[in-house]
Amino acid sequence: MSLYNPPICVVNDEAYNRMFAKLQHGERYVKSYLHTCPHKNQNDCKCIFYLNFLKDGKMVRIINGEFKDVISQTEFMNKY
């Protein structure tokens, strides 16, 4: 279990749009990191990542076994 457990996940607009488009075009999931992965070789990477999925037309991420909504920065600013 991780200490990272936000009620929702906010992603910058560019990343959100890119990930959402990939999911809408058939990708089963897309990875996201809390920081930029510095590894050129995938075999060297031990960075923590999260899997983002489409669920009922919305992007969600599993954190500590729970689905958390993933929203864009703009949606966050307009909603909260």
ZAMARGU-4260 file (C-alpha; in steps of 0.2 Angstrom, whole numbers, plus 5000, padded with zeros to 4 digits):
<rodrens>
0) 5000/5000/5000 | 5006/5017/4995 | 5005/5033/5005 | 5000/5041/4988 | 4981/5041/4989
5) 4973/5056/4981 | 4954/5057/4980 | 4956/5061/4961 | 4971/5062/4949 | 4974/5078/4940
10) 4984/5077/4924 | 4990/5092/4913 | 4979/5095/4898 | 4991/5089/4885 | 4995/5073/4894
15) 4977/5070/4898 | 4972/5072/4879 | 4986/5061/4873 | 4981/5047/4885 | 4963/5049/4883
20) 4965/5048/4864 | 4975/5032/4865 | 4962/5024/4876 | 4948/5029/4864 | 4958/5021/4850
25) 4959/5004/4858 | 4974/5004/4870 | 4969/4993/4885 | 4978/5005/4896 | 4991/5019/4897
30) 5005/5021/4909 | 5008/5037/4919 | 5022/5042/4931 | 5022/5054/4945 | 5038/5062/4938
35) 5047/5061/4921 | 5055/5044/4919 | 5074/5047/4915 | 5078/5030/4908 | 5082/5028/4890
40) 5082/5009/4891 | 5065/5001/4897 | 5074/4987/4905 | 5083/4999/4916 | 5067/5008/4922
45) 5061/5004/4940 | 5051/5020/4941 | 5033/5018/4949 | 5019/5020/4937 | 5001/5019/4937
50) 4989/5011/4924 | 4975/5022/4917 | 4960/5014/4909 | 4943/5019/4902 | 4928/5014/4913
55) 4911/5020/4908 | 4918/5032/4896 | 4929/5041/4909 | 4948/5039/4912 | 4952/5031/4929
60) 4968/5025/4938 | 4970/5011/4950 | 4978/5017/4966 | 4979/5005/4982 | 4966/4994/4974
65) 4953/5008/4971 | 4948/5016/4955 | 4951/5035/4955 | 4945/5047/4942 | 4958/5055/4931
70) 4954/5073/4925 | 4962/5086/4916 | 4969/5102/4924 | 4956/5112/4915 | 4942/5102/4921
75) 4949/5103/4939 | 4951/5122/4938 | 4933/5123/4932 | 4925/5111/4944 | 4935/5115/4960
</rodrens>
